[in-house]
């Protein structure tokens, strides 16, 4: 699985979040695993973390501002 594939899939899942933010989030999550010795599950872990972060961002964008 490539970063590009993951970005495309996450953009479809979170249409309210712009593609640049999705890509930045995915790359940042991958960066967190840079030193990992076992790499087999990194794509799964990255996607889970990115989904969690993008879900929070999407919810914040949809909340009406309170005065």
C-alpha positions, -999 to +999 in steps of 0.1 A: +000+000+000+014+034-010+009+067+007-010+079-024-034+050-022-041+057+014-046+094+007-071+087-020-090+063+002-090+087+031-100+117+009-131+096-001-139+089+035-134+125+046-146+147+018-149+178+041-111+177+047-089+190+019-065+166+002-034+184+014-044+180+050-051+143+044-017+138+028+001+158+056-017+137+082-007+104+066+029+114+061+031+126+097+017+093+110+042+074+088+070+096+102+061+085+137+071+049+127+103+058+110+124+040+136+102+010+140+120-023+137+090-044+127+074-028+097+047-053+087+018-036+103+028+000+098+004+008+070-025-005+091-015+015+121-009+046+100-043+044+085-060+039+119-042+069+134-048+090+103-086+081+104-088+091+140-071+124+134-091+132+103-123+123+120-116+148+148-107+174+122-138+167+102-160+170+134-144+203+143-151+217+108-187+207+110-194+222+144-212+256+143-193+284+160-208+295+193-209+331+203 
